[in-house]
C-alpha cells in the first residue's frame, strides 16, 4: 500500500511540475534605418531560427524559454554558425 501511494505521489509531482513554459522574448534592431539586424535564436541543441529586423524595429519572438535559449546577433549579414551566444532575457535583446 505504501509503495502505491509513493508511486502515485511521484507521478502527480512529475505532471504538476512539468517542463518550463515558453514565453515571448522582446527583440529589437538598434541599427540605423536602411540596415538590417539578423538574430539566430538557439532553442535547443540542433534547433535554431533566423529572425531579420529592419533598423529601428522591435518585435516579440514567441515560444522561447527565457534564460535557457540563446541568440547571436549581427548587423548587415547573418551571424556565423559558430558565434558567441548570449542568453535570451525577458527585458530587451538587441
Number of C-alpha atoms within 10 A of each C-alpha: 6 7 8 9 10 11 12 11 11 12 11 12 11 10 9 9 8 9 8 9 9 11 13 15 19 16 21 19 24 18 18 13 11 9 15 20 24 20 23 21 22 21 18 12 7 6 8 13 10 14 14 19 19 19 17 15 16 16 14 14 13 11 12 22 20 19 11 14 18 20 21 23 23 18 19 13 13 17 18 11 8 7 12 11 14 16 16 24 18 15 9 13 20 17
